[in-house]
Amino acid sequence: MSEGVSQNAQVVVEHLRTWNAQAVAEVVEFHGETTIVVPREHLRAAAERCRDHLDFNLLSDATCVDRYPLEPRFELNYHLTSLPKSSKIRLRVRVSGSDPVVDSLIPVWPGAGWMEREIFDLMGLRFNGHPDLRRILLPDDWEGHPLRKDFPTQGFRDVPASASYLKKAST
Amino acid sequence: MTTVETATGEAKTMVLNMGPQHPSTHGVLRVLLELDGENIVKAVPDLGYLHTGIEKSCEHLTYSQAITLTDRMDYLNPLGNNLVYCLAVEKLLGLEVPKRAQYIRVMMVELQRISSHLVWLGTHAIDLGAMSVFLYCFREREEILKIFERFAGQRMMTSYIRIGGIAVEPPAGWRQMVNGVLKMLPSRIDEYETLLTENRIWMARTKGVGYIKPEEAVAMSMTGPTLRAAGISYDNRKAFPYSSYEEFEFDVPTRTDSDCFGRYMVRVAEMRESLKIIKQAMEKITDQGPIKAEAPGIVPPQREKMKTEMEALIYHFKIFTEGFSPAPGDAYVTVESPRGELGCYVASDGSPKPLRVHFRSPSFINLQALPNIIQGQLIADAVACIGTIDIVLGDVDR
């Protein structure tokens, strides 16, 4: 796996570069996985290109990493799978915390709908053109986005210590 | 479609709340159904009742501690969850697992697949009114759980697969136990088929119900038996082999009818294929050999070594207090769970705790297509459609 970008991934990168040189900002290779970093404004077009011209017909997963306090703090990862060619690729978009908005990929893969809702719910990113961007796992009245690094694991809710209850009971 | 007309002449539909406490939703799934008489006009699933924040909790545990949390996601497939998480961390570390451990992993995961399909078959059948199949399926599943108990000490939350290998050596007499199940199951699976496959009620309730177009299934990111029943032969064990699956001979059953009956046939055929894999794995597993990778500082040392070697004791102490730190980077691994493509994304920032752990749970993604499947169907068929996707709510909500 140390020989660099694997053959099929190389084709994908070359194809995207010749299609639009600006669409490929960076190519990251780690343990045999190829990541193509795409600027935010080219995401939907690049995804369409991958689906129509490179046979990536299945969106396996969409997920987000919060690198707070680094900026741009959010890293969106789209894991694409090509069923006919048995290959995988990762598209990555870096998004700043001050303007966490990305184009929705529902027009390309309708299956992105719930994945994006999950990211919106837990990370607080918003998706342009998503027809139903509601919370999916948490209650509608939940405050904050728990998977962000500045959200404490115990949550923000103030739970009184048991000792104060005992004190109240004894007086 | 005819609509109900009120006295004033306007068309009217009714909204019905199905779940979250409904036996046929297999847990706590709520589906809002807009009904026109008995026909479903629109369905909106509502989930999150079992959300426990497992992904957030993983970020606050060391890499090896997080394994116990993965058991609790898809509680019908704990070994598969262990496996995908360990494979992702091993990829991050660049760790090579001994062949013997890989074969034991394959055997355990395939036993798990059969037990999960048995639960699916039993509950699906009871949803559609076939009570006895449920009891038979659980009887056989019990035998498989007994094997897990002997191997791992636990029936369900096994945590048997660890980073770098497996937890402990297989117990004495394990071959006899697994052979017993291998001998028993083929005739029992035939028995289920005699009860269901040609059964007129079963056919009436499943044939042509819950149809989805193959291209729509792919667009909705569906995987697993649901996709294979639509005629698309996509199986991670063949497409992206892991844990030495490329050395095993087995078929990927597919159908083209893409309805509840097709999915039933695919799953039954998959149980038979799993039996083949288990048989081959048992031949490949040698009686002696390593079950853990040689990786000081990552894989806990042997108990005997700890008592004689200073380094081993230091590593033991460091692994269980501080943990180990993979190089910064990320890894995404997919395996074939009984429900479909189970993926795990792990990102490291070079500290002993993962920066991010994300699970691509097949139940969650497959459930997304439920509204497409049940639109226009009868309300009684909604029950069949929910069952046929084979969701586990722990996996959906995580």
Interface residues (C-beta under 8 A of the other chain):
Chain A: F30 H31 E33 N57 L58 L59 S60 D61 T63 V65 D66 R67 N77 H79 T81 L83 S86 K88 R90 W109 P110 G111 A112 G113 W114 M115 E118 L122 R135 I136 L137 L138 P139 P146 L147 F151 T153
Chain B: L47 G48 H51 G53 E55 K56 S57 E59 H60 K91 L92 G94 V218 A219 M220 S221 M222 T223 I232 Y234 A239 F240 G329 D330 A331 Y332 T334 E341 G343 Y345 A347 D349 L355 R356 H358 R360 F364 I365 L367 Q368 A369 D397 R398
